């Protein structure tokens, strides 16, 4: 039996993991593992074209290019870190975290990401944290100060300034407007 690790773009949540697993199982693959950004499958014959077509119908993209896979890994690490709530517990910089996780020089990662995405890693990081802040604000469960802490901001004013630069309004105004214009994470 052949075993294949697949790298998949646009997986940003647990529902994405379930959708990819279901699609692969529908195609008759033994699915060993599915996590954000990748899946491992087993079958006598692996048909990448069929997998690609099935995943695209679900809104995902099969990544076969090494650079595209690496950029997707960077995105996945950032999204997982933010969604897990572990940002505040991170005792190293984002650049050190990514370098350690991917075992690569950050300058190289940064160059590949910027060239491919036309956006810096830092900007992607900011946009992802702001989207998470929007989500948390829309729930109306946490005070804005707690949201700032959870997302690793050193102060409420730092979150407020960055939030206003990205959205044009303060977090409090955003909350008062009942959370308009949230973006899907894979659109960022």
VMD Tcl script that draws the C-alpha trace (Angstrom):
set ca {
  {0.00 0.00 0.00}
  {1.16 3.52 -0.81}
  {1.18 6.18 1.88}
  {1.04 9.84 0.87}
  {1.26 13.01 2.92}
  {-0.90 15.71 1.37}
  {-0.50 19.43 2.01}
  {-3.77 21.30 1.82}
  {-4.43 25.03 1.67}
  {-7.39 26.85 3.28}
  {-7.79 24.53 6.27}
  {-8.39 26.92 9.16}
  {-10.61 25.13 11.68}
  {-11.84 21.80 13.01}
  {-14.72 21.79 10.51}
  {-12.15 21.98 7.72}
  {-10.38 18.95 9.18}
  {-13.67 17.02 9.23}
  {-14.55 18.08 5.67}
  {-11.16 16.98 4.32}
  {-11.36 13.66 6.20}
  {-14.86 13.02 4.82}
  {-13.79 13.83 1.25}
  {-10.77 11.54 1.41}
  {-12.80 8.72 2.94}
  {-15.50 9.26 0.30}
  {-12.82 8.66 -2.31}
  {-11.90 5.35 -0.65}
  {-8.69 6.33 1.13}
  {-7.63 5.03 4.51}
  {-7.08 8.27 6.37}
  {-4.28 7.94 8.90}
  {-4.25 11.55 10.07}
  {-5.79 14.92 9.25}
  {-4.73 18.18 10.87}
  {-4.70 21.79 9.78}
  {-2.83 22.01 6.50}
  {-2.11 18.30 5.97}
  {-3.47 14.80 5.72}
  {-1.86 11.38 5.48}
  {-3.68 8.77 3.39}
  {-3.12 5.18 2.38}
  {-4.35 3.18 -0.61}
  {-3.02 0.88 -3.30}
  {-3.07 3.68 -5.82}
  {-3.03 7.38 -4.90}
  {-4.81 9.52 -7.49}
  {-3.74 13.11 -6.84}
  {-5.89 14.54 -9.65}
  {-9.06 13.08 -8.11}
  {-8.04 14.22 -4.63}
  {-7.32 17.71 -5.95}
  {-10.69 17.90 -7.71}
  {-12.59 16.69 -4.65}
  {-10.80 19.08 -2.32}
  {-11.31 22.05 -4.65}
  {-15.05 21.34 -4.70}
  {-14.92 21.79 -0.90}
  {-12.96 25.06 -1.13}
  {-9.51 23.61 -0.41}
  {-6.40 23.47 -2.55}
  {-3.90 20.62 -2.80}
  {-0.38 22.03 -2.53}
  {2.27 20.26 -4.55}
  {4.86 23.03 -4.75}
  {7.43 23.04 -1.89}
  {7.30 26.83 -1.46}
  {3.50 26.86 -1.36}
  {3.57 24.08 1.25}
  {6.04 26.01 3.41}
  {4.00 29.23 3.20}
  {0.90 27.23 4.13}
  {2.75 25.75 7.13}
  {3.64 29.27 8.31}
  {-0.01 30.34 8.01}
  {-1.20 27.21 9.80}
  {1.25 27.70 12.68}
  {0.12 31.30 13.13}
  {-3.60 30.45 12.98}
  {-3.20 27.52 15.38}
  {-1.22 29.65 17.82}
  {-3.84 32.40 17.83}
  {-6.85 30.08 17.95}
  {-5.34 28.00 20.77}
  {-5.14 30.98 23.10}
  {-1.44 30.30 23.68}
  {-0.18 33.64 22.34}
  {-0.02 35.18 25.81}
  {2.08 32.22 27.03}
  {4.59 32.49 24.19}
  {7.92 33.37 25.78}
  {9.73 33.96 22.49}
  {9.18 36.20 19.50}
  {7.03 35.08 16.58}
  {10.14 34.87 14.39}
  {11.86 32.57 16.90}
  {8.72 30.46 17.23}
  {8.38 29.96 13.48}
  {12.10 29.26 13.07}
  {11.97 26.63 15.80}
  {8.78 25.00 14.56}
  {9.96 24.78 10.95}
  {13.67 24.36 11.71}
  {14.57 27.07 9.22}
  {16.12 30.51 9.26}
  {13.49 33.22 9.76}
  {14.99 35.47 7.07}
  {14.45 32.67 4.55}
  {10.88 32.06 5.78}
  {10.12 35.77 5.68}
  {11.43 36.16 2.14}
  {9.45 33.16 0.83}
  {6.27 34.33 2.56}
  {6.54 37.93 1.35}
  {7.37 36.90 -2.21}
  {4.50 34.42 -2.40}
  {1.80 36.26 -0.45}
  {2.77 39.90 -1.18}
  {2.36 40.43 2.55}
  {4.87 40.17 5.39}
  {4.58 37.50 8.06}
  {4.23 40.28 10.62}
  {1.29 41.80 8.72}
  {-0.37 38.39 8.40}
  {0.14 37.91 12.17}
  {-1.49 41.27 12.89}
  {-4.45 40.59 10.58}
  {-5.04 37.18 12.14}
  {-4.95 38.59 15.67}
  {-7.39 41.33 14.68}
  {-9.77 38.77 13.15}
  {-9.60 36.76 16.38}
  {-10.24 39.95 18.36}
  {-13.31 40.61 16.17}
  {-14.55 37.09 16.87}
  {-14.05 37.45 20.64}
  {-15.67 40.89 20.62}
  {-18.72 39.53 18.81}
  {-19.27 36.96 21.60}
  {-19.47 39.77 24.18}
  {-18.17 37.38 26.86}
  {-14.79 38.92 27.70}
  {-13.78 42.46 28.59}
  {-11.66 44.09 25.89}
  {-8.67 44.18 28.28}
  {-8.88 40.37 28.65}
  {-9.06 39.97 24.86}
  {-5.90 42.08 24.55}
  {-4.13 39.90 27.12}
  {-5.31 36.65 25.51}
  {-4.00 37.77 22.12}
  {-0.59 38.68 23.52}
  {-0.89 42.46 23.40}
  {1.18 44.23 26.04}
  {-1.64 46.68 26.75}
  {-5.21 47.52 25.90}
  {-4.05 50.67 24.10}
  {-1.72 48.61 21.86}
  {-4.65 46.41 20.79}
  {-6.89 49.47 20.34}
  {-4.34 51.27 18.16}
  {-3.67 48.23 15.99}
  {-7.38 47.40 15.77}
  {-8.18 50.94 14.66}
  {-5.39 50.91 12.03}
  {-6.82 47.72 10.50}
  {-10.57 48.30 10.86}
  {-10.90 52.06 11.16}
  {-12.65 51.82 14.53}
  {-11.85 50.99 18.11}
  {-12.66 47.59 19.61}
  {-15.40 49.18 21.74}
  {-17.01 50.77 18.69}
  {-16.76 47.49 16.81}
  {-18.47 45.66 19.69}
  {-21.20 48.32 19.87}
  {-21.90 47.92 16.13}
  {-22.63 44.21 16.66}
  {-19.48 42.89 14.97}
  {-19.79 43.84 11.29}
  {-17.55 42.63 8.46}
  {-15.65 39.66 9.86}
  {-13.43 37.91 7.32}
  {-12.97 34.17 6.92}
  {-9.45 33.28 8.07}
  {-8.51 31.80 4.70}
  {-9.26 35.14 2.99}
  {-6.50 36.93 4.87}
}
mol new
graphics top color blue
foreach p $ca { graphics top sphere $p radius 0.5 }
foreach p [lrange $ca 0 end-1] q [lrange $ca 1 end] { graphics top cylinder $p $q radius 0.2 }
display resetview
